[in-house]
Amino acid sequence: MGFNAIIGHEKIISRLKKALEKNELASAYLFFGDEAIGKRLTAINFAKAMNCLAHTTDACGACISCQKIEKGIHPDVRIIAPEAEMADKETNAEGKEKKSRIIKIEQIKAIQGEMAYPPFEGKKRAFIIDNADKMNTEAANSLLKTLEEPARNSVIILVSSKPNYLLPTIVSRCQQIRFTTAPIETVKRLLIEKGVNSSDADMIASAAHGRIGSALNTDADAIKEKRDEYLTLLSAAASGNAGNIFLSVEKYAKDSNAAIEIFEWFYVWLRDVIIFKETGETRYLTNSDRLGEIKKWAETDTNKYLDIIKSITDIQKAFSRNINKQLAMEKVMMEIKEVSHR
């Protein structure tokens, strides 16, 4: 596996290849963007390309160096992450196993010790710090000192979906590379190439919001089950029974992640309804397997649904301000109730 296995980040790959070709590697990089978007995979393949024995600007995937990095046993390439993700275990005072969810100073000091020496068998030492925003204060300050005096033959790659959580002084000392989501059509095409049927690919690609890594690790049946569960809320609203609406909402409002997902599915559903009503086309629908219901919903005036979509997008923007999700959900549900019974 090399850069050719990474989909949707062609400009970034071209930039990294150019740096390899000119031998103008930065001492530190910050790969940032949404979760499950390909940052970590790109970092690993960048480390492979730095040390590949084929001497190109990509990883051949076949040489002993590439294979060792793939297996995580190359002496010059290390991945550092919160201990919980690395499956390291500690024992707490009660004798129960506990996994740390932060990157500790001991982990940073360990790689600092390795940086003091030249590469053992590769051309460059590469240190990938995954979820770098989870460094505690001591670890972050320790890393900052290393970035201020970088080792000659080492490259540090910070990977983060929350770069605003990093110290500004750390960010300023890294070459920043932003990863963006792929177009939904690109994700859908990739899924179909992997053997997913077109209808399921539509749904998975939409649910993944352009995050290829997320899409490739999503089970269509699990998505359908969750979607169907959430869309029963819409059915409760469309039925016009206010009591049912409040009971249904109360169940989900306590779970922040569920509330966010519900609004995402409401938006996608109403988008499908509007697309079908205005175009009569089914090829652009995420929920094409529920076409019969979409047709019924499409009997309502588009402008009324556009008003509800505006409410949904306003609420989604307000999530970061810790709004009352139960009241927000009830508001949208009551709007749907009113539209359905006019």
PEWO-V537223 format. One record per residue. N is the residue number from 1. RES is the residue in one letter. SS is DSSP state (h for helix, s for strand, l for the rest). PHI is phi in whole degrees, -180 to 180 (none if undefined). BURIAL is # if it has 16 or more other ideal C-beta (glycine too) atoms within 10 Angstrom, else .. Layout:
<<N RES SS PHI BURIAL> <N RES SS PHI BURIAL>>
This chain:
<<1 M l none .> <2 G l -136 #> <3 F h -61 #> <4 N h -66 .> <5 A h -85 .> <6 I l -99 #> <7 I l -102 #> <8 G l 90 #> <9 H l -127 #> <10 E h -60 .> <11 K h -66 .> <12 I h -66 #> <13 I h -61 #> <14 S h -61 .> <15 R h -65 .> <16 L h -68 #> <17 K h -63 #> <18 K h -64 .> <19 A h -64 #> <20 L h -67 #> <21 E h -63 .> <22 K h -88 .> <23 N l 55 .> <24 E l -120 .> <25 L l -81 #> <26 A l -74 #> <27 S l -77 #> <28 A s -149 #> <29 Y s -125 #> <30 L s -123 #> <31 F s -94 #> <32 F s -134 #> <33 G s 156 #> <34 D l -57 #> <35 E l -66 .> <36 A l 53 #> <37 I l -112 #> <38 G l 114 #> <39 K h -65 #> <40 R h -66 #> <41 L h -61 #> <42 T h -65 #> <43 A h -61 #> <44 I h -65 #> <45 N h -72 #> <46 F h -65 #> <47 A h -63 #> <48 K h -62 #> <49 A h -63 #> <50 M h -61 #> <51 N h -114 #> <52 C l -62 #> <53 L l -78 .> <54 A l -79 .> <55 H l 58 .> <56 T l -119 .> <57 T l -98 #> <58 D l -140 #> <59 A l -91 #> <60 C l -74 #> <61 G l 82 #> <62 A l -109 .> <63 C l -71 #> <64 I h -63 .> <65 S h -66 #> <66 C h -60 #> <67 Q h -66 .> <68 K h -65 #> <69 I h -65 #> <70 E h -60 #> <71 K h -85 .> <72 G l 77 .> <73 I l -122 .> <74 H l -75 #> <75 P l -68 .> <76 D l -106 #> <77 V s -126 #> <78 R s -124 #> <79 I s -113 #> <80 I s -111 #> <81 A l -153 #> <82 P l -52 #> <83 E h -58 #> <84 A h -61 #> <85 E h -81 #> <86 M h -89 .> <87 A l 67 .> <88 D l -78 .> <89 K l -122 .> <90 E s -123 .> <91 T s -117 .> <92 N l -86 .> <93 A l -61 .> <94 E l -86 .> <95 G l 82 .> <96 K l -92 .> <97 E s -69 .> <98 K s -138 .> <99 K l -117 .> <100 S l -74 #> <101 R l -107 .> <102 I l -128 .> <103 I s -96 #> <104 K l -96 #> <105 I h -61 #> <106 E h -61 .> <107 Q h -68 #> <108 I h -70 #> <109 K h -64 .> <110 A h -63 .> <111 I h -76 #> <112 Q h -63 #> <113 G h -63 .> <114 E h -70 #> <115 M h -66 #> <116 A l -69 .> <117 Y l -114 .> <118 P l -68 .> <119 P l -54 #> <120 F l -74 .> <121 E l -141 .> <122 G l -102 #> <123 K l -89 .> <124 K l -139 #> <125 R s -85 #> <126 A s -122 #> <127 F s -120 #> <128 I s -99 #> <129 I s -104 #> <130 D s -82 #> <131 N l 52 #> <132 A h -60 #> <133 D h -67 #> <134 K h -94 #> <135 M s -68 #> <136 N l -77 #> <137 T h -59 .> <138 E h -64 .> <139 A h -65 #> <140 A h -64 #> <141 N h -66 .> <142 S h -67 #> <143 L h -63 #> <144 L h -57 .> <145 K h -62 .> <146 T h -67 #> <147 L h -67 #> <148 E h -72 .> <149 E l -131 .> <150 P l -66 .> <151 A l -74 #> <152 R l -64 .> <153 N l -107 .> <154 S s -124 #> <155 V s -126 #> <156 I s -105 #> <157 I s -122 #> <158 L s -87 #> <159 V s -120 #> <160 S s -154 #> <161 S l -99 #> <162 K l -136 .> <163 P h -62 #> <164 N h -69 .> <165 Y h -85 .> <166 L l -84 #> <167 L l -61 #> <168 P h -55 .> <169 T h -69 .> <170 I h -73 #> <171 V h -59 #> <172 S h -66 .> <173 R l -96 #> <174 C l -113 #> <175 Q s -78 .> <176 Q s -91 .> <177 I s -128 #> <178 R s -93 .> <179 F s -101 #> <180 T l -113 .> <181 T l -70 #> <182 A l -85 #> <183 P l -57 .> <184 I h -57 #> <185 E h -63 .> <186 T h -66 #> <187 V h -64 #> <188 K h -62 #> <189 R h -61 .> <190 L h -63 #> <191 L h -63 #> <192 I h -63 .> <193 E h -63 .> <194 K l -86 .> <195 G l 101 .> <196 V l -79 #> <197 N l -69 .> <198 S h -59 .> <199 S h -63 #> <200 D h -67 #> <201 A h -63 #> <202 D h -56 #> <203 M h -68 #> <204 I h -66 #> <205 A h -61 #> <206 S h -67 #> <207 A h -66 #> <208 A h -81 #> <209 H l 55 #> <210 G l 82 #> <211 R l -89 #> <212 I h -62 #> <213 G h -59 #> <214 S h -65 #> <215 A h -62 #> <216 L h -70 #> <217 N l -108 .> <218 T l -106 #> <219 D l -93 .> <220 A h -60 #> <221 D h -64 .> <222 A h -66 .> <223 I h -65 #> <224 K h -61 #> <225 E h -61 .> <226 K h -69 .> <227 R h -59 #> <228 D h -61 .> <229 E h -65 .> <230 Y h -69 #> <231 L h -72 #> <232 T h -66 .> <233 L h -64 #> <234 L h -64 #> <235 S h -63 .> <236 A h -62 #> <237 A h -68 #> <238 A h -66 #> <239 S h -72 .> <240 G l 86 .> <241 N l -92 .> <242 A h -61 .> <243 G h -60 .> <244 N h -63 #> <245 I h -62 #> <246 F h -66 .> <247 L h -66 .> <248 S h -65 #> <249 V h -65 #> <250 E h -57 .> <251 K h -63 .> <252 Y h -98 #> <253 A h -64 #> <254 K l -73 .> <255 D l -101 .> <256 S h -59 .> <257 N h -64 .> <258 A h -63 #> <259 A h -62 #> <260 I h -63 .> <261 E h -63 #> <262 I h -59 #> <263 F h -65 #> <264 E h -63 #> <265 W h -71 #> <266 F h -58 #> <267 Y h -62 #> <268 V h -62 #> <269 W h -63 #> <270 L h -66 #> <271 R h -62 #> <272 D h -59 #> <273 V h -61 #> <274 I h -66 #> <275 I h -60 #> <276 F h -66 #> <277 K h -63 #> <278 E h -84 .> <279 T h -118 .> <280 G l 74 .> <281 E l -86 .> <282 T l -111 .> <283 R l -69 .> <284 Y l -99 .> <285 L l -84 #> <286 T l -76 #> <287 N l -108 #> <288 S h -63 #> <289 D h -75 .> <290 R h -120 #> <291 L h -61 .> <292 G h -58 .> <293 E h -70 #> <294 I h -61 #> <295 K h -62 .> <296 K h -66 .> <297 W h -65 #> <298 A l -70 #> <299 E l -75 .> <300 T l -89 #> <301 D l -58 .> <302 T h -58 .> <303 N h -60 .> <304 K h -67 .> <305 Y h -70 #> <306 L h -63 .> <307 D h -64 .> <308 I h -68 #> <309 I h -61 .> <310 K h -62 .> <311 S h -60 #> <312 I h -63 #> <313 T h -66 .> <314 D h -63 .> <315 I h -66 #> <316 Q h -61 .> <317 K h -66 .> <318 A h -85 .> <319 F h -56 .> <320 S h -66 .> <321 R h -96 .> <322 N l 58 .> <323 I l -72 .> <324 N l -74 .> <325 K h -68 #> <326 Q h -66 #> <327 L h -65 .> <328 A h -64 #> <329 M h -67 #> <330 E h -63 #> <331 K h -59 #> <332 V h -66 #> <333 M h -63 #> <334 M h -69 .> <335 E h -63 #> <336 I h -66 #> <337 K h -58 #> <338 E h -64 .> <339 V h -64 #> <340 S h -73 .> <341 H l -117 .> <342 R l -86 .>>
